[in-house]
Amino acid sequence: MRAMRKLPVKVKAGEMPANFVRGFVATGLLAALQEPTGRATPAAGRAVLKQALQGGTALAAGCAAADAWQRQDLRGVLAAVAGGAAGLVAIDYLARKSARRSNGNREKHLGQEETQESAA
């Protein structure tokens, strides 16, 4: 059995999740407060969730990169930045995929209603 390789980013146990939660909550609150009042739609909720996830990911990656920078570990800095960028791209991709799926169902439903109304 092979020995596991150490990850280039060295952080204390529990530090990465704590940084993610800090960024998630802070960004989620800011995004929710910037939504116009009275517009509690599923699309608005998805947008706030997407921004909160991206904020948590960015903060966790930034803290890991800063820790690696202080240790003068350039591979760790690059790994943290690349991991954060990959996380942001994945969140964006999944959010777009989810929005297309929900819009497709909505358009299909609305299209049927419009057809029924125009026939009457």
N, C-alpha and C positions, 0 to 999 in steps of 0.2 A: 504494500500500500504506500502510495506517495505521501510525502509530508506536504502539508498545506503551505502554500507560499503566503508570506505576509503581505497584506495590502499596503500600498505606498502611503496611504493616508492614515496617520496614527492619531486617534482621538480617544479621549477617556470614555469608558463605558457609560452610556446614557447621555452623553453630551450631544451627539448628532440628533437623536430624537427630540431632545429638549430644544435645540436650536430650530428644528423644523416646526415644532409646536408654537414657539415664539413667533416665527415668521408667519405661520398659518393664521394664528389668531389676529396678529396686528394687521396683516394685509386684508384678511376677511372683514374685520371691523371697518377699515378704511373704505374698502370696496362697497360694503353694504351702506355706509353713510353717504356715499356719492350717488347711489341710486335715487332717482326721483321718488318722492313719497307717493304712495298710492299705486305704485307699479310693481306689485308683488306677483310677477308672472313666473312661470317655470323657466323661461329663457333668462330672466334677470337673476334668478337663483342659481342657474347653471353658470352664469358669467361670474357671479361672486365666488362660487365654489372654485372655478377655474383659476381666478386671480389669487385666491387664498392658497391653493395648492402650489401655484407657481411662486408665490411669495415665501412659503415655507421651504420649498426646494432651493430657491435662490439664497435664502439666509443660511441654510444648513451648508450649502456648498461654499458660500463665502466665508463662513467661520472655519470650515475645514481648510480652505485655501490659506486663510490668514494664519492658522496654526502651523501649517506646513511652511509658510514663508518665514515665520519666526524661527523655525528649526533649520532654515536654509535648505529645505528639501524641495528642490525644483520639480522633481518627478511627482511628489505629493501635491504640489500646487497645480500642476497640469492635470493630474488625475481628478482632483476635486473640481476644477473648472469644467473638465470634459464630462464628468459625471453629472454635474449640475446642468450643463447644457443639454445633455441627453435626457435628463429628467424633464426639463422644460419642453423639449420637443415632443416627448411622449405624452405629456399632459395636454399639449395643444392638439396633437393628433387625435387623442381619445375624445377630447371635447368636441372637435369638429365632427368626428364620426358619430358621436351621440346626437349632436345637433342635426346632422343630416338625416339620421334615422327618425328622430322625432318630427322634423319638418316634413319628411316624406309621408309619414302617417297622417299628419295634420293636413297636408295638401291633398292627399287622397280622400280624406274625409270631407274636406271643404269642397273639393271638386264634385263629389257625389251630391252634396247638398245643392250646389249651384246648378247642376244638371237637373235635379228634381224640381227646383224652383223655376227654372226657365221653361220646363216642359208644362208646368201648370198654368 
